Amino acid sequence: MSAFQSSHGLCLRKVLPVCALIGLVGCTVAPLAAPSPQTTPEPRSAVVTPLPVTVIPELASPLPVPEAERGLVTGQVFNLAGDRPVANTPVYLGLVTRTPDGGGMFTVEPNTSPRGLTDEEGRFTIRDVPAGEYVLVVGALGSIRTPSVVMQSQTQVRAFTVQPGTVTDLGLVRVDYLDR
């Protein structure tokens, strides 16, 4: 083993150009002595130099910060059994209108309702959502397969409220869209 190789076989000559690439001026790497075959090399202690870090809250989250008067809705959609994501499928928010007795109805407009698309893992994000009460509708409107609505129980639709300037995470939701 040469003086420029560690016991792991990493050629330290390859490290020097990396130091230059990341801007570490004056970076030097001392050659390592070959370890004796009868002894275990002593672990080397690293010198740690703390670096100042500034965290910008808007950049810390993978989700964008919604506008003050709008919200953002996110979640992940699976089939009823929970073993298959509903991938590459449109999702819409149906606006809920309440009746005086506490019941209600929701409407979904293909061209104006807030909408998004699930990714390969069933995740979605719908941006620029006006504040209000909504239901999540999964599936293409007007297709042969009827879209699914996220249900609270056998007879009640799961409604949620979007607040201005906040992210509403629906978490994992299950629908029968792939099961029919």
Order of alpha helices (4+ residues) and beta strands (2+ residues): alpha-alpha-beta-beta-beta-beta-beta-beta-beta-beta-beta
